[in-house]
Amino acid sequence: MKEEKLKRVLGLGYTTLFGVGLILGAGIYVLIGRAAGFSGDAVWLSVLFATFIALTTGLSYAELSSMYPTAASTHTYVEEAFPKRGLLAFIAGWLIFFEGVAGAATASVGFARYFTQLFTMGEYWIPLVAILLVVVLSFVNWFGIEESALMTVIFTFIEAGGLILVVLLGFMLPQRSPDYLAFNPTLDPMIGILIGAAVFYFAFTGFELQPTLSEETREPRKTIPKAIILALLITSLLYLLVALAVVRLLPWDVLADTRAPLAEAAAMAWKPAYMILMFIALFSTTNTVLGFLVSASRLAYGLASEGIVSEQLAKVDKWRKTPYISVLISGFVAVLTILITVFLPEITGLRLRFGEVEYKLVDMVGKTSSLAAILAFIMVNVAVIVLRFTKPDYERRFTIPLNIGRFPVLPAISIVLIVFFLAISFTDWIIWISTAVVILIGLAFYKR
C-alpha cells in the first residue's frame, strides 16, 4: 500500500505570515506594559534589545532548517548535533510539542475571557468556550493546510491592523510628549532595559514553530529560513513602532499598572479604540490557537516519522493530506489541559499554594510552556555551533553571519543572554518543577 505524504503547497508568503501570526499573538497586548514598568519611556530600547536576542536564535533556526527540512525540526537539529544523545533530542522536541499544545490551551482560555467579557457572559462559560474553540480549530487543522494557512493569513492582517491602529493614534493624536531616554528612576538604566527586554522577549516566541511546516512547503531549504527571518523582521518593526507610540498616549507607570495597556492607551486618543482592540484580540488569540495546533500536530507527525514516538501519529488522511491522528491527539491534549487547569479548579475550588503565593493552574501551564521553549532554544543554539565543527561540509542554504573561522558568534551570544533572561524571569522554583514533570511525562512516549 502506498504511504500517504503531506502536500507541499505552501510558499514564502504563507510560511512568513504563519510565523508573523504566531509571534504577534496576544503577548504584545500585555507585555509592553510590563516592560515599560522596568525601562520607563525608554521601553523601545528594551524592545530593540529583545529583538536582537530573538533574531540570534531565529538565525540558528534558519540555518538548521536549511540543512534539515523536516517537520520534526527541533528534535532533528539536536539529534544531528548529538547523535549519541537521542534522549536529549527527544526532550528538545517534546518541549516544543508541549509549548504548542499548552500554548493552544492557554490562548484558547484567553480567547474565552475576551469573548465572555465582550458578550457579558458569566465566567463559568470560559472552559466551554475555550474547548469549543479548540474543537473547531482542530477540524480546520484536519481539513487542510491550505485552508489553515488562508485563515492564518486573514487573521494575521487583522492582528497587525490592531497594532497599526495604536501606532497611528500615538503619532497622529499624541496625549503627551515622552522623553525617549527617560528611564524608571528607581532602577539603574541598564538594569531596567535588560529586565524589560527579558520580560518582552516572550512576545517573540512562535518563530521556532515555522520549521514544522517544512514537509508542506515548496523548496523548504530556501523558503523556511527566509520565512523565519522575514517574520521576525516584520514583527520587530511593528513592536518597535508600538513601543514608540504607546508612551505618547499614556505615561510608562500607568501602562505598567493596567491589565490592558494597549487598549487603554489607544482609548486615550480615541474612545472606540478600546472595544476595537478587544474585538481584534479575539482574532489574535484564535490565530494563536490555530498556529499552535497546526505546529504541534506536524511536530508529532515528524517525531513519529523518525520512529521516536508511535508510528500511528505519522498516518496521513488520504483525502485531506493532513496527519489526522496527530491532529486529533494535539487537539485532545489541548482540551485535556483546559479541563485540568480551568474546569477542574472551577468545579472543585482547587488552588495551588506554595508558601504565600497562590497559583492559577492555567497561568502556571503558560509559564511552564514558556520555560520549555527557552530551554529548547538553548539546545538549538548549541546544536548549530556543534554542527559547524562536526559537519562543516554539509549543505547549508543559509549560513548565520558573523563568524570567527567556523565558530558562529551570534548563537553563543544568544546562549549567554538567554541564560541571563532565565535567571531574571524564572526565579520561581515551582515552574522548574512543573517543567521537569512535563519532561518525565514525555519519557512515557519515547520509543528508543
N, C-alpha and C positions, 0 to 999 in steps of 0.2 A: 504493500500500500504506500502510495506517495505521501511523504511527510509534508504537511502544510507549513508554509512560511508566512511571516508578516509581509505586508505590502510596502514597497519602497515608493512612497508617494509624496513625501514632504520635501520642500525646497528650503532655501535660505530664509525666505520671508516668514514662513510658518514656524520654523525652528527658532528664529530670532524672537518673534512675538510670543511664542510659547514661553521662552525664558523671561522676557520682559513682564509678562503676566504673572509668572511665579514670583519674580523678585519684588515687584510692586506690592502685591498682596495687600494686607491691611496694616502691616507693621509701621509704615511711614506715618499713619494717622495718629499713632500713639508715641512712637519712639522719638519723633522730632521734639516733642515737649520734654521728655526725659533727658535727652541730650542737652537741650537748652538749659536745663536746670544746673548742669555742670559747667558748660562753656559760655553761658550768657549770650549776648548779641553776636558773639563770635562763633555761634553754633555751626556756621558754614565751614569753619576750619576743622571742626570735628567730623563733619560730613566728608570733607575733602580727604582727611586722613583715613577715615573708614573706607572711602573709595579706593585709595591706594592699596590697602590691605586686601580688599575683596578682589581687586584686579590681579594681585600677585597670585592668589590661589586660583582665580579664574584662568590665568595663563597656564598654570600647571594642568588644569583640566583640559585646556585647549590642546596642549602638546600631547598629552596622553591619549586623548580621544582621536587625534590624528594618527596615532600609532595602532590603537586597538578599537576599531569601530564596532563595539558590542553593547548590547543592552545591559549586560552585567556591569559595565562601566567601572565604578569604584572597586569592586571585587577583583576584576581582571587586572586593573592597574597595579594593585598591591600584590597580587599573586605573581605577576610577571617580574616585579621587582624582588620579591622574596619567594621564589618557587618552592622552598623547603618550609615555608611558614603558611601552609594552606589555611590553618585556623585563623591566623591574623587577617588574611584576606577575606575570609568569610565574615569575621566580625566587622570589618570595614564596610562590606556590602550590606550586612544585616543592619548596621546603624543607619545607613542611608535609607534602607527599606522602612525601618521604624520611623525615621523622620517623615517619610511620605505618608504612611497610614495615620500616624499620630498627628501630623500636620493637617491632614484632611479632617480628622475628628475635631481638633481644636478650632479650625477655621469654620467648620460647619456649625459649631456652637456659637462662634462669633456672629455668623450669619443669622442664626436663630435669635440671638439677643437683639440685633438690629431690627429684625423682622417683627418680633413681638413688641418692641418699643414703638416702631413706626405705626403698627396697626393696633396699638393699645390692647394687646393680648396679655394674659397673665403669664408669669414666669414659668408656671408648670407646663406651658406649651413648648418650652425650649428644647427638651430632649426629643419630642416627637418631630418638631420642625427640622431639627438637625439630622435626625435619622432619615426623614423623607428626602432631604436634600442629597444625602449620600446615596440613597437608593436610586433616585432619578439620575444622578450624575454617573453612577456605576452603569446604568443602562446606556447612557450616552457613550461611555468608555467602551462598552462591549459593541455598540452599534457600528463604530468605525473610527479610525484615527483621523480620517479627513473631516468627519463631522465634528469630532472633538476639537481638532485644530481650528476649524472655522469658528466654532463657538468661542474658543480661546481668543482668537484674533478680535472678534467683535467686542468681547468684554474687556480686552486689554485697551482698546481705544477708548472705551467708556471710563476705565480706571484712569488712564492718562489724562483724559479730559477733566476729571476732578482736580488733579494736581495742577493742570494748566490754569484752571479757574482761580485757584489760590494764588498762583504766580501773577496773573493779570490783575487781580484785586490788590495784591500787595504793591505792585509797581504803578498802577493807574489810580488807585484810591487809597494811598497810604494814610494810616491813622497816627503815625509817629515817625520821627527821623532817627533811626538807630545809629549807634556808633559801632561799626562792624568789627572794631578791635576792642570793644568793651567786654571784659570777662566777668565771671562771677567773682565778686570781691572777696569772698570767703575762702577761695581756693587759689593756689598758685596757678597762673595762666596755663602753663604747660601741662600740669596735672589735670586741670579742668578739661583741656582739649582732648587729652588721652582718654580720660574716663568717659567723656562724651562720645568719643569715637568708639570705645568699647561697647557702649550701650547701643549706638546707632548701627554698628556692624551687622547686627542681626536683621536689619532691613534689607540686606543684600543677599541673604540666603535664598536659594532657588536655582541659581545657575548650575549647581552641581548635579541637578536632575536632567539637564538638557541632553547629556550623552546617552541617557536611557532610550532616546528616540533613534539611536544610531541605525538600528536594523529596519527602520521605517523611513529612512532619509536617503535621498539620492546623493551619491558621491559623499558619504558621511565623513570620510577622512578630510575632505576640504570644507564641507558645509558646517559640520558641528563646531569646529574651532572658531570659524568666523562668527557663527551664531552666538556662541558664548561671549566673545569679545564685544560684538555689537550690542547684545542685550545689556551687558554691564556698562558700556559707554552711554547708551540711551538712558538707562535708569539713573546713572551717576549724574548726568546733566540735569535731569528732572529733579533729583533730590537736591542738588546744589542750588538750583533756582528757587525751589520751595524754601530752603533754609534761608536764603537771602530775602525772600518775600515775606515770610511769616512773621519775622521780627519787625516788619514795617506795619504790621496790623495789631500785634499785641506785645507787651514787654516780655522779656525772656522768663522772668519769675512767675508771671501769670500763666504763660504757656506750660511751665513745669508743674503747676498746681491743678491743671484742668485735665479731665479724663478724655476729652475730645479736642485737643489743641488746634488741629487744622480747621475743623468745623467752626469752633468758636472764634478763631482768628478771622476766618472769612466772613463770618456773620457781623463782625465789627464794621466792615465796609459795605456789606450788602446782606440784609437780614435773610432773604430767601436762600442764601448760600448754605446755611446750616442744614436745612432739610434736603437740599440738593445733594450735599456731600454725604449725608446719612443714607440717602437712597442709592448713591453711587457705591457706598460701602457694601450694599447687597451684591452688586455685580462683582466687586473686588473680592469679597470672600467666596462667592460662588466660583469665580475663576481660579482662586487658590485651591479650593477643594478639588475641582476637576483636574487641575495640573498635577496635584499630588497623587490623585488616584491613578491617572494615566502613567505617571513615572513609577510609582510603586509596583503597579502590575507589570510594567515592562522590565523592571529590575528583577522581579520574581521570576518572570519568564527567562531572563538571561541567566540567572543562577541555576534554574532547572536545566537549561540547555547545556550548561557546562558541568552538569552532574553533581552540583553542590547540594541541591535540595531535591525533593521528589520530582521525577520526570513528568508527573501529571501536570505540573504547573507550566510545562512547555507546550502543552497542546494548544493548537490554533483552530479557531472556528473556520471551517472550510468555506462558509458563505461570507462572513464578515471580515475574515483575515485578522482577527484580534485574538489575543491569548485569553480565551474566555474563562478558564479555570483560575488563572492569576487575577483576572478582573474580579471574579466572584470572591476570591479569598481576600483581596485587598479591600473590597467594599465591606465584607463581613468583619474583618478585623477593625476597620474604622467604626462600624456600627457597634461592635462589642466594646470598643474604647469609650464611646459615648455613653453606653448603658452603664458601664462601670464607674465612669468619672462624673457623670451628670445625673442620670436617672436613679442610680443606687443611692447616692447621698440625698437626693430629693425625697425618696420614699422612706429612708431609714434614719435620716438625720446624721449620717456618718460624717465625722470630721476627723482630720488628721492633725494632731497637735504634738509638736516636739518642743519641749521647753515652753517658752511663752509665745511661740509662733504657731498660728493655725494655717493650714494649707488647704486650698481647694484642690481636689484631685485633678480637675481639668487643667488648672494652671500649672500644677506640678508636671503633668504629662507634656505640656507645651515647653516648659523649661528643659525637661529631660530630652525632648526631641532636638532642641537647640544644641545642647551639650553633645548629643550623639553626632550631629552634623559636624561640629567643630573638631571633635576627636578624629573623625574620618578625614577632615581637611588636613590635619597634621600628617596622617599616614600617606595621603596622596602627595603632599609636598615632599615628603621623604622619598616616596617612590620615584618621583620624577628626577630627583638628584641621583639616586642609586642607578637608575636605568641609563643615565648619561655615561656611567662608567662600565656597567655590565653589558649594555647593548648599544655601544656608540655608533655602530653602523646600521642600526635598524632604521627603516624608512620613517622619517618624520615629515609630514606635510606642513607642520607648523612647529617652529622652534622658539622657545622663550628667549627674548633678547637679554642683553647684559650678562655676559658670561666671562669667567676667568678660566681660560682653557675650556675644559669640558664642564667645569662647575658652574651651574646656574645660580646667580646671586639672589634673584628675586624670591624663589621658593624658600631659601634659607632665611631671608629677612621675614618672610611670611610666617615661618615656624616660630621665630623668636617673638614676634608681635602677637601671634595667636595665643601663645603660652602666657604672655603678659595679660591679654584680654581675659583668659580663663581665670587668672589669679584675681582679677578685678570683679568679674561678672558672676563667677560661680564659687562663692565663698561658703555656700550653704551645703553642708555635708550630705543632707538628705537627697539632694539632686544627684550627687555622685553615686549614692547607694542605689537610687532608683535606676540609674543608667547601668550599673553593674547587674541589677536584676534583669533588665532588658536583654543584656548580653547572655546571661545564663538561660533565659527563655529561648533565645535564638539557638543555643547549642543543641536543643532538643530536635531541631530540624536539620542539623548538619549531618551530611551523609558520609563524608570521608573519614 
